[in-house]
Amino acid sequence: METSGRITTTPDAHDFTVENVEKALHQLYYDPNIENKNLAQKWLMQAQVSPQAWQFCWALLCPDKVPEIQYFGASALHTKISRYWSDIPSDQYETLKTQLFSQIACFSSGSKMVLTRLCVALASLALNTMPEAWPGAVPEMVRVFQEEGGGVDGRARCLALLELLTVLPEEFQTSRLPQYRKGQVRGALGREWGSVCPLLQQLLRRGDSPGAVKARVLRCLSSWVLLDVPLSESEGLVEDCFTALPDPELFDTAVEAIVNAISQPDSQRYVNTLLKLVPQVLSLQEQLREAIQNGDMETSHGICRIAVALGENHSRALLEQVEHWQGFLALVNMIMFCTGIPGHYPVNETTSSLTLTFWYTLQDDIMSFDSERQAVYLQVYRPVYFQLVDVLLHKAQFPSDQEYASWSSDEKEQFRIYRVDISDTLMYVYEMLGAELLSNLYEKLGRILTNTEQPSSWQHTEALLYGFQSIAETIDVNYSDVIPGLIGLIPRISINNIQLADTVMFTIGALAEWLADHPVMLSSVLPLVLQALGNPDLSVSSVSTLKKICRECKFDLPPYATNIVAVSQVCVCATSQCMWLMQALGFLLSALPVEEILRNLHSLITPYIQQLEKLADETPNPSNKLAIIHILGLLSNLFTTLDISKQEDESGEGTAPPVKTAHANSVVVVLQQVFALIQTVLSKWLNDSQVVEAVCAIFEKSVRTLLHDFAPMVSQLSEMLGQMYSTIPQASALDLTRQMVHIFASETDNFPPIKALFELVTSVTLSIFQQGPRDHPDIVDSFMQLQAQVCFWFLISFTLGFSISLSVSLAVSLSLCLSLSLSCCTELLPRCSDVPPVARVVQEDGKLLLQAVLEAIGGGSSRSLMDQFAEVLFSLNKHCFPLLTVWLKEVLQTAGFPSTRVTTEQKDTFTQQILRERVNKRRVKDIVKEFTLVCRGLHGTEYAAEY
């Protein structure tokens, strides 16, 4: 086991000695070799759960040992008690309890970390023995530690008792007790509060209690209230916590205790206590103001947490106390003060973000009342929410350019997220304030932009636009009477800042749907967007906005198309958002006459085709690989949105030019022209999955967009896919095949090439599976999705009366699908009585399916999949009962199958239980879960219970 004092091999039971544990701990803490550390840690974990731990753990707690060794001994004790309680004889409970009390007393003046672990061990023992074996656990703990003696001073004994009382509820929260025991123990702990509360009150109110004792009392209170201690029973202690807030040493723990106490779901029942707490919270306003003036962020943060906890958790209960409306309104205004706390988040303050959820909650509660009461509350709180909008927009303002430049990237990202939260809040507030909110924002923006005598900062303008954008992104503003004025104001904005320019772009994008209904206003904003395209710093906002305009307004853009394409051609190489830009152009071209589409397409993509031809002639290397993938990506994104088939549908009034059916689809024309080039690229890069994926993406996105208009390409693409997959099978080719099957398999003209392609990929894939499917998980996944698609298509075809013969390869694929695809099984099995080919496959291969399912249940698959395997068994039992009866008997008579851990009797019981349940699927799932635990040797174990 050891060489020169080092843990080197897997130990035998007799190796878990005190000496070896100490050596392993030394190796874990001090050996510089990471492999030795890992080996020691693994060995120590085995030692900790071994039967020998009961012997060495007490020895490791000797006073002459170092704290690290003592800590391991205490941890081993806790592990044995909490995880292996059933191994402890009941006649040993009292002895173990006495030993733990003794050790805690010894360590009350010693190492804090060891003391805590010993307290956790005793807490675990208490939880496992209460209420039957140790009914008065807490009173006994209090009595034992209040007794004099043992050479331990009173303060140390008091702190040890408080530590024990603190960890007791915490250990309950994380305990591995069975569910039925959890309820019993929670009730027993709740009854023990009567012993804990007077002790905590006494210690907190005594003038001579040391600060350390009071801090521990507050921690103990925090721990106990999480057990849903009634707020009425902790009311006095919570009020005492408020008196502790002025003490800097107690502030954090007092805040935590107050917040925990008033945040418990049950506390809303105690309205009288809540009403007493409102003035207590309001009395903290002076301390809050002083903290803000002194730059004390910790104190202001803590007081805000208290105010928000009371308001957020109990707004409805406090709103209902109409006679106390002024007190609650004062609390709301206090929270408003916290929302608008001076400084920029997150650099100068971190408090305001805590309040945002409160405003959602208050609004929801107000709007949930009946209309009569709602009107009363709105009269009071609508002005509050208008004030909130002003506060939020002020908080959303950027700092000065100089200050913002000094922020770290992490601070800038936090500020961005904070602004998103503000945006969401504004959007929500609009539901209460309605169109008046937009009018309010418009008036303020108008005053700023028309006031030439006192020009406002760009930050103020940007924040107001940000407010508009926040609302317009998700709310239908098409009928707002202020939007025309806003569109008219935007060109008047002096854009001399990137942040402001970004917001202008995003605001225009948010109004794209409105512009589609008011196309005359396009001329006011489109030049701004095209101008911004040339600025790399505005690439995200400008391209995003152009894409939205091209999508929503494409039938009104033909007069601007030449200019848009010209500017985009210049910018597409410079912008990081080139893929989005190509999608925008796809939307734009979709609305043009066919001849113009082709002309613009050739103009747009010819440079890339020429570049691709050059790259195709070069020797493959990493540099030109990236260039090829980039060009193919550009083409894919262009073809994703270029769809002329919906011109008439989307134009509404028939303003779009008619589709000229005499012409082939423009995308198809281009693809046919570059098909040979793509084949050339593939010939050199066929073994590179990324290039193949990029090629397949062009066709897959085109198929998704064009649907049946893609038909002229089906034959040659099917041939190319078959050659690709036969040479080097890749998942992306299967995914494209699945799309082809989905769209074209039911078309008589296109069925032969699709059928030939499907049979080819099935044959190639089956040969791969014979060599070992585990080596190709991506192909397995894609192939099974393809098989599922074919199976569903086949069932639909048969149901609709299509007279299509089931080929051998399709029968094979159905069989394979039954063996591997659980979702497909549950779809197909119900059809075995009315679809003869499915019935034939089930009869021939159903036994193999059952064998695979039982093998998985026996331990061959993750336990998380057991419900799906149970559904297959249920479906077999419901639709193939005679066959299942025979198969179960035949398959399970094999010795050691599906697991060596199950007996013949257990297999017989399982068979009878399954065959009995032909209606109750839930019961079948329970039977399978229990049987899989038996097969895995986990039945009745703690690990199984917690899964």
N, C-alpha and C positions, 0 to 999 in steps of 0.2 A: 504494500500500500504506500510505502514511503521510501524515499531515497534521499539521504542527506536532509531530512526534515521537510521534504516537499511532497505534496499530494500528487501522485502520478498515475494511479490506476483506479478503476471502479472498485470500491471497498466491499469486503464481506461484512456481515453483521458485527463480528467481534472487533472490527476496526473503529467503531464509533466510541472511542474512549475520550476521556477528558483531555489527555495529552494530545491526541490526534486532532481533536477539535481546536485546541489552542494553536497548534501548528498551522492548521488550515486557515484560521482567522488571521494569523500573522502573515501568511502568504497572501491572503485577500487584501489586507491593508497596506502591506509594505513591499511586496514583490514587484519590481518594475516591469516584469514581463506580463503583458496583457493576457497571453494564453494561460499562464500559470494562475493568474487572477480568476479567469473564467472557469478553469478546472476546479479551483478551490471553492468558488461560489456554488458550482453544481454539486460538489461533494457535500458542502455544508447544508444545502437544501435537502439532500437525501438524509443527512444526519438528523436534521430538525424534525423529520416526520418518522424517524425510526423508533422502534420500541425502546432502544437504549437512551433516547432523549430524556426519559423519566429519571434515569440515573445521573447523567452528566449535567443536566440543566441546574440542579441544586448546587452541585460542586462549583459550577462556573459563577455562581452568585456569591462566592466567598469574598469577604471584605478585602483580601489581599490581591484580588484580581483587578486588572485595569478595566475601566468602564466599557470598552468595546467588547470584552469577553463577557462581562456581566450582562450587557445588553443582549448578546446572543442567547445567553441562558434564559433571560426573561422572555425573549421572543419565542424561544422553543417551547416554553411553558404555555404561552398564549396559543401557539399553533396546536399543541396537543389538546388543549381544553376546547378551543373553538371548532376545530375540524375533526377531532377524533373523540368526541365526548362519549360516544357509545362504547369506547374501549375502557372507560373508567368504571370500576365496580361501585355500586351505590354505597357500599360500606366505607369507601375511601373518601366520600365527599367531605365529611367533617374534618378529616385529617388534612386534606388538601387545602380547605378553607383556612384552617388554623395556621398552616405553613405560610400561606400567602399573606395573611394578616401580619405574621411575624416579619416576613421579608419586607413588606411595605413599611413597617415601623422602622426597620433597620436602615432603609434607604430614604426615609423622609428627610434626613439631613445629608444625603449623599447625592449621587448623580441624578439629575432631573430626568434624563432620557430613560434611565433604568427604572426609576420610580414610576414613570408614566406607563412603561410596558407592563410592570407588575400590576398596576392598577387596572389596566386593560384586561389582564389575565383574570384578576379577581372579578371584574365586571362580567366577563364571559361566563365564569363559573356561576355567578348570581343569576344571569339570564337563563342558564340551562337548568337551574334548580328552583327558581321561583315560578309559580307561587306555592307548589306542593311541598318540595323538600326544604325550601328556605323561605317561608312565608313572610318573615319580617326582616328581609335583607337590609334595607336602608336604615331602619332604626338600630339594628345591630351594628352596622358600620359606624353610625354616629356614636353609639355607646362605646364601642371599642376604642375609638380615637379620642374620645373625651376623657377616658380614664388616664389618671396619672401613672407614671412608671416607665420602666424601660430605658431610663436615662435620656429620653427624647423631650426636648422643650416643647411647650404648649404651642408656640407659633408653628414649628415644623410639623407637629401632629395635625394642626388645623389645616395647613396647606396640603398635607397628604390626603386628609379627608375630603377637602374640596376637589382635589385632583381626581380622586376616586369617584365622587359624585358627578363630576363633569364628564368623565369618560363613559359612565354607565349608560346614559341615553345615546351617546355617540356610537358605542359598541352595538347597541340595539339596532341603530339605523343601518349598520353594515353587517349585521350578524347573518349567519347562514341557517337560521332557525327555519324549520318547516312552516308552511303558511298557517296551519291551524295553531301552532305554538306561538306564532307572532302575535296573533290576536289576544291570546291568553296573557302573554308577557306584557304587551302594551297596556292592557287593563290593569295588571298588577303594578306596573310602573306608575300609571296614572294615580293609583291609590296611595303610592309612596310619596307623592308631592306634598301631602299633608305633613310629612316629617321633614321634608327638605326646606319648604318655604319659610317656616319660623326661624330655622337656623340661618338661612341666608339674610333674612331681614335683620336678625340680631347682629350679625357680623357687619352688615353694611351700615347700620345706624349707630353702631358704637363709635364714639369719638376717638377712642384709643386704638381702633383697628388699623394696622399698618396698611400702607397703600398696596403692597403686594397681595394682602389678604382680600382687600376690596376688589382688586382687579380679578382675582380668582373667583370671587363671588359672582361678579358680572359675567364671567365666562360660563360659570355653572348655570346661571339663569338662562343664558343664550342656548345652552345645550338642552335644558329641560323644556323650554317653551316649544321646541321643535317637536315635542311629543303631543302637541295640541292641548297643552295645559290651558284650561279655560281662562280667558283674559280677565274675567271677574276675580279669579283666584290669585292672579299675579299682579293685579292692579296696583297694590301698595308697593311692590318691588319695582314695577315699571316707573312709578312716580319717583321712587328713590333714585332710579337711574338718571332722571333729569337733574337731580341735585348733584350728581357726580360729573355732569358735563363740563362745568367750569374748571375741573382739575385736569390739566394736560395729560397727566399720567393715566387717568382713567377714561379719557374722552373716547378713544377708539372702541374700547370694550363696552362702554356704556351705549354708544351709538348702535353697536351690533346687537346688544341685548334688546334695546327699544325696537329696532327695526324687525328683529326676529319675532318679538312678541306681538306686534300689531300687524304683521304680515301673514299670520296663520289664518287659513281659510275660515276656521270656526269663529274667529274673533269678531266677525261682523254681527254676530248674534247679540253682542254685549254693547248695545247702543249707548247706554248710560255711561259706561266706562269710556267709550270713544268720545262722547261729548266732554268728559272731564279732561281728556287728553288734548283736545283742540287748543284751549288756552295755554296749556303747558308748552305745546309746540310754538304757538304764537309768541310766547315769552322769550323764545330764542332769537328773535329778530335782531335785537340789539347786539347779541354776541355774534350773529351772522354779519352784521354791518361792520363791526370792529375787525372781524377776521378778514373781510374783503379789503378794508382800508390798509391793514397791515400785511397784505399779501399772503395770508395764512390759508393756502388752498386746502389743506387737510381738514381744517375746522369747517370752512364753508361747505366743503364736500359732504362732511358728516351730517351737518345740520340739514342740508338739502335732502339727503337720504331719508332723514326722519320725516320731514314735511311731505315728501313724495310718497313714502310708504303709507302714511296715514291717508293722504288724498287718493292715491291710486287704488288702494285696497278697499276703501270704504266710501267712495264718492257717492254711490247710490244711497247707502244707509244714511249718510249725513245730509244729502239732498232732501231726503224724505222728512227730516226734522225741520219742517218749515219755520217753526218758531225760533229756530237757531240759525236762520239763513245768514245773518250777518257774520257770525263766527266762521261759518264755512266759506263765505265769500272772502273773508280776511285771510283764510288759509290758502285759497286759490290765488289771491294777490301775492301772498308770500312765495308761492311756487312760481308765479309770473316773475317776481324779482329774481328768483334763482335761474329762470330761463334766460333772462336778460343780464345776467351777471357780467360785470365789465371784463373786458379782455377778449383776446382771440383764442378760440378753441383750436388745438389742444395745447398751445404754447403758454398762454397766460391764465387759462382756466380749463378745468376738466369737469365742471359741475353741470353746465347747462344741458348737456346731452341726457342726463338722468331724468329730466322732466318731460321729455317728449311723449313718452307712453302715457303719462298722466292726461295729457290733452286729448288723446284718443279716447281714453276711458271715460273722462268726464262728458265728452260729446256723445258717446254711445249711450251713457246713462240718461242724459237729458232727452235724447231722441227716442228713448225706449218708453217714456211715459205716455199716457193718453194725451190726446190733442189739447185738452183744456189745460192740464198741468204743464204740458210742454210749452204752451204759449207763455205761461207765467215765467218759466225758467229762461226761455229765450229772451224775454224782455230784460232779464238781469244779465245774462251771459253772452248775448250777441256782442255788446260793446267790449266785453272782456276778450272775445275771440278776435275782434278787429284790432284790439291792442296787441294781441298775441302775434298777428300777422306782421305788424310793424316791428315787434321785438325780434321775430325770427328773421326777417329780411335784414335787420341791422346786424344780427349775429352771423348772417350768411355773407356779409361783406368781406372782401379781401382786405388784408392789411396794405400798408403802403408798399410800393414796389421794392423799396430798399429793405423793409422788414421781411417781406415775403422771400426775398432772395437769400436771407440769412437762415431761413427754415431748412431743416433737414428733409430729405426725401420722405422719411417716415411721417414726419409732421404734416407735410403737404398731402400725403395719402390719407391720413386721419381726417384732415380738414375736408378733403374731397368727400369722404364717406359721411362726415357730419352734415355737409351740404345736401347730400342725397337724402339723409334722414329728415332734414328740414323740408326738402322738396316733397317727400311723402306726406309730411304733416300738413303742408299747405294744400296739397291735393285733397286731403281728407277734410280739412276745414271748409273747403269750398262747398261740401255737401250741406253744411249748416248755413253759410253766408250767401251762397249762390251768386247770381250775376252782380250783386252789389259789390262783391269783392273785386271782380274784374274792373268795374267802374272806378273803384277806389284806387286800384293800382294804376289805371290809365290816367286818371287825373293827376296823380303824383308825378308820373313819368312826363306827362305833358308840361307840367309846371317847370320841371327840371330842364327840359329840352328847349323850352321857349323863353326861359329867363336868361337873357343875355347879360344882365347887369351883375348877377351873382351866380356865375357858373358853378355847378355842383361837381363833386368828384366823380370820376368814372366808376368808382366802387359803388356809389349810390345808384347810378344808372344801371349798372350791371345787376345789382341785387333785385331791382324792380323787374327787369327783364327776366331774371331767373324765376321770379314769382310767376310771371305770365307763362313761362315755359313749363314750370312744374305742373300747372293746372292744365294747360293745353295739351300736354303729352298724353293724358289719360281721360280727360273730360271732353265731351262734345261741346265745342265752343262755336259751332257753325252758326248758331242763331244769336250770338252775342253782338250787340250793336256797337261795341267798342273795338272790335278787331279791325274793321276798316281804318279807323283812326290810328291804331297801333301800327298797321302796315305802312300807313303814311308817315308815321314818326320815325320808323327804323332808318330810312335813308338820311335823316337829319342827325343821326348819332355820329359824333366824332370818334371814330374807332382808331385809337392810338395805343391799344393795349391788347395783348394776346388773350387774356382772360375775358375781356369785354367782347372781343371779336368772336371767341368761341361761343359765348352765350348768345350773341346775335345770330350766329349760324344755327345753333340748336333751337332757338326760338322760331326762326323761319321754318326749320324742319318740323317742329311741333305743329305748325299751322298749315302743313302741306294739304291736309284734307279740306281745310277751309279754302285754300287757294284753288283747289280743284272745282269748287263751287263758285269761285269768283276769279276766273282766269284773267280778267282784265288787270288784276293787281300783280300778275307775274312779272310784268315789266319793271315793277318797282323794286323787286327783291332779287330776281335772277342775276342781274349784273353783279350784285354784291357776292353772291355764291360763286360765280365763275371767277371773279377776281380773287377770292380767298383760296380757290383751288391751287393757285400758284405759290401759296405760302406753306412750306413744309410744316410749320408749327400749327397750322390749322387743318392738317390733312384729315384728322378724324372727324371733326365737326363739319367741315365743308363737304367732304365726300358723302358722309352720312346724310346730310341735308339734301344734296343733289340726288342721292338715291331715292329719298322719300318723295321729292318733287317729281322725279321721272316715273316713279311707280304710281303716284296718285294723280298726276296731271298729264300723263303722257299723250292723251288725245288733244291736248291744247298746246303741246310743245313743238309740233312740226315747224312753225315759223322760226323757232329758235334752234332747231336741230343742228343746222350747219355750224352755228357758232359753238354750241355745246360740244359737238364732236371734235371740232378743231381745237378748242381749249383742252379737252380731255386727252386728245392725242399727245399734246405737248406735256401734260401733267402726269400721264399714267406711268411713265418711267421714273418720275421724281417722287411720287407719293408712296408712302408706306401702306396706304389703303388702296393699292391698285386693284385688288380683287373686287372690293366693293364698287370701285369706279367702273369696272367692266360690267358688273351687275346693273348699275345705273344706266349704262349705255344700252344694255340689253332691253331694259324697259322702254327706253327712248325709241330704239329702232323698231320695236314691236308695233308701234302705232303708225309707221311710215308706209307708203305704197311699196309694193314688192320690189319694183325696180330701184327705188331709193334705198331700200334695205340692203340689197345686193351691192349697190355702189358704195354705200357707207361701210358695209362689212369688209369689202375688199380693201378699201382705203384704210380701214382701221387695223385689219389683221395682216395685211401683206408684209409689213416690216417684220412681224413676228414669224411668219411662215418662212421668209427668207433667212432669218436668223436660225430657225429650226433646221432648215435644209443644210446650212453650214455646220451646225452642231452635229447633225446626223452623219456627216462625212468624217468627223474627227474621231480620233481614237478615244474610247471612253476613259474619262477621268473624273475625279470628284467635282472639279470646277464646272465642267460642261454638263454634268449630271444635274446640278442645282439649277443651271440655266434652262435645261430641258424641262425640268419639273415646273419651274416658274412659268414658262410659256404655256405649257399644257394647262396649268392652273388658270391662267388668264383666259384661255379659250373656254375652259369648263365654266367659269363664272359668267362669261358672256352668254353662253348657250343656256345657262340655268334660267335666265329671265327673258330670253328672246323667243317670244311665242306669238305668232300672228293669228293663231287659230281662234283666239278669244277677242279679236278686235271688235266684232259686232256686239258681243255680249257686254263688254266693258264700256263701250262707248255710250250706251244708254239710248241716246236719241238718234243713233245712226250717223253720227258726225264723222266716224272713222271711215276711211276708204274701204270699199268692199274687198273681200278676199278674192284674189284671182285664182280660182281653182285650177286654171290651165297650167299654172306654174307650180313646180315642186316647192316645198317649204325651203326658205332661204338657208336655214341651218343645215338641212339635208344636202342642199347644193354645195355648200362650203365643205361639209364633211366628206362628201364624195370626191371633191377636188383634192383634199389633203389626205385621203385615205392611204394612198400609196406611200406618202411621206411618213405617216404614222407607222405603217408596217415596217418601213426601213428603220425607224427609231427602235421599234420593238425588237427587230432582228439583232440589234447590238446590245440591247439592255434587257433582254428577256429574263435574265437571272437576277435582275434587281427589282425587288418587290415594290420599292417606292415609285420607280418609273412606270412599272406595269399598273400600279394603283392609279397613277396620274392619268395614264391612257384610258383605263377603264372609267375613270371619273368623267371624262369628256362625254363618253357615250351614255353612261348611266344618267347623268344630269340632263342630257339631251332627250333621252327616252322618257324620263320623268316629266319633262316640260312638254314635249311634242306629242307624247302618247301615240295614237295610231298614225299620226302624220309621219312618224319615223319609219313606217312600213317599207319604203324603198331601200332602206339600209339593212333590213333584217337578214337577208340571205348572205351578203358579203360579211357582215359583222359576225353572224353565227359561224361562218367558216373560219374567220380569223380567231375567234374565241376558242374554237375547237383546236386549232393548231397551237395556240398559246398554251392551253391547258394540257394538251398531250405532251408538249415539250417540257415545260416546267409548271406543274400545278401550283396555282396561287389562289388565295381566298377571294381576292378582288374579282377574278374572272367568274367565280361562282356567284358572287353577289350580282354581277351584271347579268349573268344567265338567269338568275331568279327574276330580275326585272323584265327580261324578255319573255319569260314564261308567263309571268303575271299579265302582261298586256297582249301578247300575240298568240298564245297557245290556242285560243278559241277561234282564231281566224283561219278559215280553210286554206287560203293562199299562203299563209305564213307558217302553217302547222308543220309541213315537212322539214324545213331547215331547223325549226325549234326542236322538233322531235329528235332529229339526228344529233343536234348539239347536246340535248339532254342525255340521250343514250351514251354518247361519247364521254361526257364528264362523269356520268355514273360509273361506267366501266373503269375509267382511269382511277376514280376515287376508291372504288371497291378494291382494286389492286393495291392501293396505298394502305387501306385499312388492313389488308391481309398481312402487310409487313409490320403493322403496329400503329393504330390511330393516335396513340398517346403522344407520338412525336410530332403530330401536326394538329394541335388544338384549334388553330384558326380555321384550317380546312374543315375539320369536323364540324365546327359551329356553323360555318357558312353552308356546308353541304346539307346539314340537317334542316336549316332554314329553307334551302331549295327544295328538299324532299317534302317538307310540310306544305310549301306552296303548291307543289305538284299534286299532293294528296288532296288538298282542298279543291284545287281546280278540277281534279278527276271526279270528286264527289258531286260538285256543282254540274259538271258536264253530264254525268250519269243521271242526276236528278232532272235535268232539263231535257233529257231524252236524246242527247248527242250519241250517234252511233259510231263511237271511236273505239277501236279495239285496244285492249290493254296489252301493251308490248311486254316482252319478257323482262326487259330492263326496268319497266315501270313496276312490274310485279316485284322484282328484286328490291326496288327502292321502297315500295310499300312495306315489304318485309323488314328491310333495314330500319325504316322509320319506326316500325312497331318495336324494334329492339332498342332503339336509342332515343327517340323523341317522345317524351312523356305526354306533352300537350297534344301531339298528333294522335297518340294512342287513344286518349279519351275522346277525341273527335271521331275517330274511325270505328272504334268498337261498337258504338250504338248502331252503325250502319251495316253490320255484318249480316243482318237478317234480310235486308232489302237490296243490298248491292253484292251480287254474286262474286265479283273479283275480290272484294274485301273479305267476304266469307271464306273464299279459298285460301287467301293468304293467312288468315287467322287460323284456319284448320291445320295448315301446313307448318306454320312457324309460331303459333301461339304458345306452344310449350317452351320454345326458346325464349320467347318474351317473358314468360312466367319465371323461367330459370334466371334470367338476367335481373328481374325485379327482386326475386328472393335473395340473389347474391348481393345485391345492393343493400337490402334490408339487413342481411347478415353481417354487414360491416364494410362492404365494398364501396359505399358512397357516404357522403356527409349526412349527418343526422338532420340537417336543415332541409333535406330533400324528401324526408319520409312522407310528408303529406301528399306529394305528387305521386310517389310509388303506391301509396294507399289508394289514391284515386284510380290508378290503373287496375289494381286488384278489385276494387269495387265495381268498376266497369266490366271487367271480365266476369265477375260473379253475377252481375245483373243481366248481361247479354249473352254469355257463353257458359251458363251454369253447368250443363252436362260435361262439357269439355274440361272446365276448371276442376270439377270433382275428380276426374281421372288424372289430370296433370299434377295436381297437388300431391296425390298419393304417390305417383311415380317419381316425381322430382324429390320429394322430401324423404323418400326411403333410402336415399344415398347417405351412407355413413359420413358424418362430419360436415354435412351440407345443411343449411348455409353457414353453419359455424360449429366448431368443435365444442363450444360451450353449452349447446342445447341438447337436451335428452330427447329420446323418442317420444316420451310422454308429453313433453312441452311442445314438440312439433305436432303431435296429434291434437292437443288442445288448441293450438293456433289454427289448424285446419278446420276444426269444428266451429271455432268462433267466426272465422272468415266466411265460411259457407252459410252460416246462420244469418249473416247480416246482408240482406239484399235491398234494404231500404234506407238504413241509417248510415250515411257516409261518415258522419262525425265519429260514430262508434268504431267503424273500420280504421279510421286514423288513429284512434286511441289504442286499438289492438296492435296495429303495426308499430306504434311508438314503444309500447311495452315489450313487444317481441324483439325489436332491434336492441333494446337495452339488455335483454337476456343474452342475445347473441354476442354482444360486445363485452359482457361481463360487468355491466354498469348498473344492473337492476338493483334498486334500493340504496345506491351510493349517493353521497352528498353531491358529487359532480353531476350526476344525472338530474338531481332535484333542482339544481340552479341553472340548468341549460335552458 
